[in-house]
């Protein structure tokens, strides 16, 4: 066997995650070298923000403002992209792959939108692209789908993969806090951005689900095919109701394969208190995978933060380093042979069936519920239970209905009709229920 | 690249797991071939029991009674050993490795006792031995330690890794059933053997912990170095007390590294209701790993059963097949370079510190508790709270004490003294408390 030189890594982006990647590789340098037999070193870092550079003790020779200083360096075999969702990130990755460099990234947004292009480019140039850190921080769920679960056919993927929204829902549940209060608290504690749209509207979760489902089924599932409903319309009252009915309320990312169709969606979901994801609180992330032979399996851990996320990036770097040293290609990033990747057949949300929690807001007077029930019945939606909290004749009151399993398209039609009734004061809130 | 022939596997043992391995490889034959690019086939099965052979539709040419029919077949590159804890299993594995064949096994007992010999033999002959199925059935925790968590230093491993005892404790907690009643129920439902010793005395869990800790720290931790306490002395009353104090009671396998010493033990443990393992009920298995950078992470799933366990065996076979096709050795079975494996420095149980739940059984008369408290104080054990259920002057009553953090050796000395007091009627029950 030829002698193994040290593995040189070029890093783009010295933000929270990038900084921690630099730190863990330095801190654990000897430990890693002892484990795998040779050292791994970051030899160049491209970062434009002078403030970020000052946070670490860095030799000036290691720092650069020029992309080409990394991409044109023949000694660098692994490019780590931690810039975030900017077009330049995609350009850098495509260029690195075309130059025969392996890529490690945490860029969920770019993978969710342009993954197919990147995977194809990696395949074409016989290099690898790994992205464990793009989903659920420290939890090695992608590697597990690719290797640990390789022998089994995946039936479903369900995940609590956005820590911000789970923190908000936990706070709303435990303290009966309003959504806005819980959001402000999350922002104060650094768990939510100033503009929280991506987290609370399920955009971040949908990007991650795109990657998870792509890995699970070996077909590319782009972001824009994923149905989304956020949590901003949820009230503490809905959460209390959920508990009353024996459920926990979570923003769930769900993917399920039936026949050749894949159902992918992110929405607030009521799950039974016995569900394996029911007790995942706060900023924790958890993903439940169900396989034909293995049954359900859950992985849970920190979904964000520099240090936890850096462990995933560093493990990807080590995997590639091991392959370089053995002079082989890695396992294809999706587990499936790359030339087979195709676009998926997605089941439209209208085609799914589910149980539903419906919160109607109606004027409290005799006969109002009869009208709602009539419309539901007309659309073949069968009622499992009804609950009306308080009574105030002539005022708006919430009426909660749990349905039996019904067709989503029927529910959509029924709600359109119901929301037009003169006695119905607000748009009806719909929350889907998942039993297992 | 040379053309890849199909991969031939020889299987020893057609019991529950062996049968399911045969089934999954047959069921998913095309699926696996599509994923990895070539087929994997079991071409010979060695099984002595004629009844087991009849359960599957097997060509007679595939079946044999002779070990040599597999070991001497040059076409077979992977040997799967699923015989169980018998000396012949070890002999078969050593022989297979020495002949340059890769080995997949689920044999926790043999690995926990003779792992070092097997790993060394694999290293010597440049072949691989994988054993994902030996710990926690369908949960790919070993692969995760080896690859997903490769970049991080592991601080602790905690697991509920014996489904039988967790089923029994769950039943005792939910139905206030006595240990014997819960055990009989587990036996009736096929979750416990006729002789349940290995499960209820923590032997099975200690074998698995030996493997987990060996993987986590890269040093061989043999079974006989692991402290064990079983669950047969636990009463529903202790579980109720635990709940009263805010704890869940679990049979936990624990390993922790401090400085260069490793603490490894299996015992009933009280963990806070907020602990990530507190809600793992029934026959489920779960392992929590804490890393320096990544924080705590949990994997949970089915720990036993033919089908779930078979997915782990099959994934190991596929990993080896992928390596054969790429003409490389796999990642060393322990993640660490095999030549570095040494015996570990184990911290004796007397050296640990913990909080304790102590259930004294004393004759209820004035001054009895004062004597117990005096002995505890004398040994520097500080009391956090005391609880006495009921009062019956002159009769034996249980007195429960929660201690602050204390040295185990002091606790052992104190209990020796206390159990000799004339007013103390039974051996005191000790349960350790783990906070995180």
Interface residues (C-beta under 8 A of the other chain):
Chain A: X20 X24 X25 X28 X31 X32 X34 X35 X36 X37 X132 X137 X138 X139 X140 X143 X144 X147 X148 X149 X150 X151 X152 X153 X218 X276 X279 X291 X293 X294 X295 X296 X297 X298 X299 X300 X301 X302 X305 X307 X308 X310 X311 X312 X314 X315 X317 X318 X319 X322 X326 X327 X328 X329 X331 X335 X336 X337 X340
Chain B: X20 X24 X25 X28 X31 X32 X34 X35 X36 X37 X132 X137 X138 X139 X140 X143 X144 X147 X148 X149 X150 X151 X152 X153 X218 X276 X279 X291 X293 X294 X295 X296 X297 X298 X299 X300 X301 X302 X305 X307 X308 X310 X311 X312 X314 X315 X317 X318 X319 X322 X326 X327 X328 X329 X331 X335 X336 X337 X340
